[in-house]
C-alpha cells in the first residue's frame, strides 16, 4: 500500500492527498453510523486526476469510494474497510457561464448546491433543487443519490434536471456525455442511469444542468388542515387550480411542531389555532400579471368552505414567509434535539398519504405503544419523512428499530410506493431492498453493476450486493 | 421452426398468431425502408403470454422483435431476418381507472396514445404527450423510443412521465416495477433505462404513467418572426414571462409553409404577411383567474417593439386555433407530397437553433446547391426536424443522402446536441452513433445490452451492435 500512496501523492500533490487526522472529517457519515478510516482521501483537481486515481486503485485492487458533501443518510459515501480510497471532488468547483437562451449550465461535480444558487441569482435563473443540506451537498453527490427535495413534484429529481454528464468509469476511462439537450435518444439513457447509482458505476466529474427562469413574484400560506385526508384532498385541488404555479407543498404534523417549538426558542407559530396537520403552500409566477395572492386566497377559501382547512394565513412579508418555512425546515432539528430518533424515507402515491399515515400509526403503536410519530415532507410527490421519537419518558425504542423499519417498508411497498424515496439505499438499506423488491429486480441490478464494474472496486457494498 | 410455430399457436390461440398475408401489415416500417417477412407475428393477450413467447423463442434461438404501433422512423420494430418473431401488444389495451388524487394511471403497453387521451378527458386529467402519430402509436412503443413530441420541453419525454413499468426480460422472467411514485431511489433507475431502449432490453407490458390536470383555459397565437435568431430570443423571453403556462412553442419555415399550402388545398394561411420563420405559441392555465390573453398579447407587443415579431394573430376561436395548429402539423405531409425527401432528427441547445440553421444551410448547399431546407419542430427543447427536398425541378438528391446526414450529425454533435433527438437509433442510425459518439460510450451500451440479453435474441441489430 505504501507504493500506492506514493503513486497517488505524486499525481495529486500535497493538497490532493489527506491521511491520518486530516482525513478524519471524511471518515464517518452524517448520522455517524458508518465509516472506518480509509487509506486516505484523494482530492483530485481535474477529471484527468480522477481517472488517474481510479486507474491506480483498480490496478492495486483498492476500493474507490466517491464522496460528495457527505450529507447522505444511508452511509453510501464512506469506507467499510481500511483498504479503500475516498475520492472527494471538493477541489473541483468550477461553475460555467449560464447559457441564458438555452437555460443550462455546466458545473464541476464538486460545486456546492448553495453556491450554484448564488451564482445564478443575478442572471434571473434558478436551479430548482432545494433541500436541507444544500449548504454542504455537492452536485456530484446530488446526482449520485438522485436527490429530490421540496420542488421535485414540480421540476423533477436530479435525473430530470441533468442534461449531460462526464463520468470516470470504474476502468478509469472517461465517458464524455456532456451534451446540453433534453432530447437525446442516441442510445440508452446513460445520463439517467448514473443518477441514483450512488457512485457504484463511476464517478461523476461534471454535469450540464437544466435551469429555469426565476419567478418574479410569489405567495405563501401556512394552513391548518383538519386531518391528513383533508391535506390530500386539498393538494389534489391545488394541482388543478394552481398546478403550474406550485413551488412548494410541504406538510408537517403537530407532533413535529410541538418538538420544534419546544427545542428552538426563537421559533414562532403565529396562527391562533393548532391542528393535526399543517400545510405550507407556495405559488410563484414568472408573470407580474398573475393575481397570485387572489389565486392563493381563493383556494384557501374553497378549502375552508369544504371543511378541509380550519385556519390559515397568507404571508404578508418576506419575513413572515421565512417564518413559515422555518417551521417546516426545523422539523428534523426539533426532533434531533428531543433525543433518540428513527428516520424512514417513505413515498406512496400522493392520494394514499392519509391511508399510509393511518395504517403506519397502527403498525408502529402495535410495535411500541406510545411511540411518537412525526411525519413531515412533500405532499406533492407523496414523500413522507416518517420519523419516530420514543414514547414520552423513554430514552430509546427498546431495540425495536428494525421492526419499525421493516413494517413501514412493507406497508409502503404494498401501496405501490418506496422505502427509499429520495435518500437511496447506501449501505443502510441493501438488505431491506433485497427483502422488499423481487429477486428478478435485484438480480438485474447486480448484472448491471457487474457490466459497469466487473472488478467490483467502485464503491462495493453500496446499493446492491454482488457475489 | 414448425415445432416452434406449433408451440406458439398453442399458447396464443387462433387470434394470437399471424403469418403469411395476415402478417403483412407488420412486415415493413412506416417509411417502408426496413423489414423482411418474419416467421410470424405473435399477438399475446397477457403478460404471461408475452413471457411464454419470449421463453419459447429464446430456447429455440429465435429473435424476438417488439412492435408497438409501427410508427417509428428508424426501423427499430421490424425484422431483418426471416428467423424472427414480431411481438405485437395490440391485443393488450386495458386502461385502468385514473388515480385522481395522485395523478397517475396504469395502462397496458398496447394502448394507443389517442385512446388514452380520450379516456382521460372526462376526468379533467391529461397525459401530456402529443405527437403526429398519436392515433396509431402505442404506449409500449412510445416508452421504447422515449418519445418526446411537442410538450416535452414543459412536461418531459416518456422517461419523465413513466412512474412504473412491467417488463418481460430477455430471459423470459417478468420484472414487476409497477410502482406509482415519482420518488423511488431504491436502486438503479431501471424504469428510466427501459425508456429509449428500443425493445433491446425487454418488452414493456404495462406502465404507470404520470397525469396532469387539464387546463381550464388556453390562448394561442401564430407569429411571423424576422428570422431564426429572433425566434430564439423570443422563445427565451417567453420562458421567462410565461414559462409556467407554455403548452406549445412550435416553429416552421416558409419553405415548409409553401409546400403545405401547395399540396393541401384546404389549408389556409390567414395572416397578411409572410416571413422566413413562424412560431406557434400556446399558453394554458388551470386557473380561470389568469389573464392569459393579456399575457400572450403583451409578449407579442414586446416582440414587435424589439423587432423580433413582424406579424401575428391571437386565435379568436377554437376553429382558428385548429387552423394555426394544422399549419404546423401538416409540415410533414406537405413535404411528403412534394416527392423525395430526407429526414433528420436533430437537437441542439435551444439558444443555438439559429446558429445550427445557418451553419446547416451552408453545409447542405455545399453538398447540393439549391437543395430545399425545411426545418420545423420544437423551439423549447431545440428539437429540429431538419428535412430536405431536392432542388426545384430535381426528382432526387443525386445520391447525396448520406453526405447530408453525416454533415448534419457532426454539426449537431459539435454544438452539444444530438443527431437522434426523439426518434431513436433503430437500425437506421447505429453506424451514425458509432461515428459520432465515443467508443467508450458505445462500448458501455454494448456491455449494458449483454448484461440484460446475454443470448442476444431481443431485437438484435437495433440501437447497438454487439459482437
Interface residues (C-beta under 8 A of the other chain):
Chain A: X99 X100 X101 X102 X103 X104 X124 X145 X146 X148 X152 X153 X156 X157 X159 X160 X164 X169 X173 X174 X175 X176 X177 X178 X179 X180 X181 X182 X183 X184 X185 X186 X187 X188 X189 X190 X192 X193 X195 X196 X197 X208 X212 X213 X232 X233 X235 X236 X239 X240 X241 X242 X243 X244 X245 X285 X286 X287 X289 X290 X291 X294 X295 X298 X347 X348 X349 X350 X351 X352 X378 X381 X382 X383 X416 X417 X418 X419 X420 X421 X422 X423 X424 X425 X429 X433 X436 X437 X438 X440 X441 X442 X444 X445 X447 X448 X450 X451 X452 X463 X464
Chain B: X99 X100 X101 X102 X103 X104 X124 X145 X146 X148 X152 X153 X156 X157 X159 X160 X164 X169 X173 X174 X175 X176 X177 X178 X179 X180 X181 X182 X183 X184 X185 X186 X187 X188 X189 X190 X192 X193 X195 X196 X197 X208 X212 X213 X232 X233 X235 X236 X239 X240 X241 X242 X243 X244 X245 X285 X286 X287 X289 X290 X291 X294 X295 X298 X347 X348 X349 X350 X351 X352 X378 X381 X382 X383 X416 X417 X418 X419 X420 X421 X422 X423 X424 X425 X429 X433 X436 X437 X438 X440 X441 X442 X444 X445 X447 X448 X450 X451 X452 X463 X464
